[in-house]
């Protein structure tokens, strides 16, 4: 293993020798490019696919058959609610004109001033979110990120939450947790990001902090607040439809190319690199997880393989626009081993019920990936980024640690507060009878499967 890692580092170091020496440059104002616009709209559709049906089938296949429709319905309702919230005011809070680095003002509420045929341009900072696509194309792309992030949290409380309070909680979470963190890291002027006057913030290409750490630690807060499912862990049934979960994982992987490569915001070399390292890390992590199962549990499992692949995709997300393929292989190894330890060893010992391992996969994966960006990032791949520790910039790793720490604390605390508040108005936890019968019948009066005599 040491020899392999040595060769990977050597390859990355050789690449760095030819890296441009100039400092990162802000994009220049430009007109709409049809090719870039087509790629970003396609990427938006791919990220949409990740929620419905990708995540819905992935999570739905892993629960018991009496709860599969409840998971699908939760994913769909988040898609409905957050899409409209984003249009009405969410986008403006996350990306609108900055207010003291903390939140966007409501200037762009109802997409007011968000043009369908000209790019965004911030005259004060002299930069654009995406200088070659219409402003609405960028806003729609980011809408799909805002949708899937709260949907990831479902994995922590599947099979034990009432539908009405769930809807209220998710709408509040998207507004008070996701939107502020998104602005801090990705909004122009946000205090944690590199799109600020100093240009020395957290590097998060496609959502390590904003999406995965954020959703993952919120998932942990939900699991702790709601407590274990009845009978956990001794009387839990295996996944009711593992082929559903495999199809869902494949759709997630497919959509992830839009998630990461689309975050280049243009069709070109950076999107190509992000596409390659995304696939590389997913494959390496899936293989590593399967090997971990084989070595320590004496069998490689389909569930482990797809869980590992998703962990690899989540872990490489923040680094996908900054690292070489060699760096992606190392990230994949980390993603297939460290989350495996959390899911297979620590979770059973600690006893918390993270139903579908939202924290173990996305929270830990996002944390690893954000820190790995501070190690492996190189301006050879992205001249507008920053170098990491292994390329002569140890300060960036400290910045990444700060970004993870702020996200962890804010998301966990605010999520827990929201759970307490919502629970005072409407009980979140399903009752014993509801949980025993299943949420499909008790919450929706439907069943996923019918028996024909």
Number of C-alpha atoms within 10 A of each C-alpha: 5 7 8 12 14 11 12 18 18 13 15 21 17 10 14 17 10 9 15 13 10 9 11 14 11 13 15 13 16 15 13 16 15 14 13 22 20 15 21 28 20 15 24 25 17 24 29 23 22 28 28 18 18 27 27 29 28 30 26 30 25 26 26 17 20 21 26 26 25 30 27 21 16 19 26 17 18 23 21 12 16 25 18 14 19 26 18 16 22 28 29 27 27 30 26 23 22 22 14 11 19 20 25 28 18 21 16 20 19 17 21 13 12 22 14 15 13 17 23 24 18 12 9 10 13 12 19 20 20 26 23 24 28 23 23 19 24 24 23 19 24 20 23 24 23 27 27 23 22 27 22 26 28 27 26 28 27 25 26 25 21 20 20 12 17 21 15 15 19 24 15 16 20 21 19 17 24 24 24 25 26 28 29 29 29 27 29 27 28 28 25 27 25 23 24 20 15 10 18 17 23 30 34 28 26 26 29 32 31 30 26 31 31 34 34 32 29 30 31 25 25 23 23 17 16 17 17 17 23 14 9 14 13 7 9 12 13 11 17 17 17 19 16 19 26 21 18 26 25 19 22 28 23 17 22 26 23 27 32 30 30 28 26 26 24 22 19 13 13 21 21 16 21 32 21 18 30 30 24 23 33 30 22 24 35 27 22 24 32 26 20 22 19 14 11 10 12 10 13 17 15 15 17 23 24 26 26 30 31 26 33 38 35 34 39 39 32 31 34 36 31 31 28 26 20 21 27 31 25 22 29 34 21 24 33 34 22 17 28 25 14 18 20 17 11 14 15 12 9 9 13 18 22 26 22 22 25 28 30 26 30 29 29 26 32 36 28 23 34 30 27 25 33 30 23 25 28 31 22 23 23 20 18 18 22 25 28 25 18 16 18 11 16 14 13 23 24 15 19 25 16 16 27 22 15 14 24 20 14 17 27 20 16 16 27 18 13 19 23 14 12 16 15 10 9 13 16 22 21 20 12 12 10 18 20 15 12 23 28 23 16 19 17 13 9 14 16 12 10 7 4 4 3
